[in-house]
Amino acid sequence: MFIDYETFRLRADALREHIAAACRASGRAPGEVTLLPVTKTHPPAAAEYAARYGLAAVGESRVQEAVEKQSLAAAKVGWELIGHLQSNKARLAAAGFNRIQSVDSAKLLLQLDRAAGELGKKLPVLLQLNAGDDPAKFGAEPADAPHLLEVALGLLHLQVDGLMTIAPLSGDPAVARRTFARLRAIRDELSTRTGTPLRVLSMGMSGDLESAIAEGSTLVRVGTALFGPRG
Ligand SMILES: *Cc1c(COP(=O)(O)O)cnc(C)c1O
């Protein structure tokens, strides 16, 4: 059985306090960090809980699963794609999501731009970088980031909000911290070089959000700490 709303509410309260404490510890204001609840593998009620709690958007990993859930969830909430996107699903993703965080190739940028143009919308995206050099993770090579950004900035129907990364799984917390510091350094450099703010740094999940916030995260993607383990 899925958790009830009261359980969710208590967990969300505790998580927001945890985020606020991490912000205070690094001299940041809690309002600088957005909480994106990750509803993948959970029932449509997960998105409804998030909306009822006042969260603006939820994160999903797979296009098909999200689209099915959108037709079942009564709540009005934004949807962000955080999982790998195959280019043959670019059109469906551009139509079904309010932002795509997992853009990691020039080919995908071009396809999303075309799809967004046909839909008559400007689609917000994040560029996903493999800032931890993890062979098990998707994301563009950090060395390719300047080229990807240049391509993205030349497209009329995309809006680049910032960067996203997933830290390698490791028993050593310093690995995640280093990954997050690197993403922020890349953002700062790209931002200076292009004059684009790239305000959003999507980094940090249930297990590593403290070090992500210490390194400048503006958006943490949290599943397990809110909804419990995935089946
Ligand atoms: C599943 C997922 C999350 C949430 O992970 P938790 O450890 O459950 O908080 C965050 N980001 C991405 C990209 C994910 O796929």
The ligand as an ORCA input file, in Angstrom:
! r2SCAN-3c Opt
* xyz 0 1
  C      15.337      8.600     -8.935
  C      16.071      9.864     -9.119
  C      16.188     10.798     -8.070
  C      15.649     10.557     -6.674
  O      16.500      9.709     -5.970
  P      16.265      9.391     -4.417
  O      17.554      8.794     -3.998
  O      15.119      8.423     -4.346
  O      15.961     10.661     -3.722
  C      16.851     11.987     -8.340
  N      17.364     12.258     -9.551
  C      17.277     11.396    -10.571
  C      17.871     11.760    -11.887
  C      16.637     10.171    -10.388
  O      16.567      9.312    -11.421
*
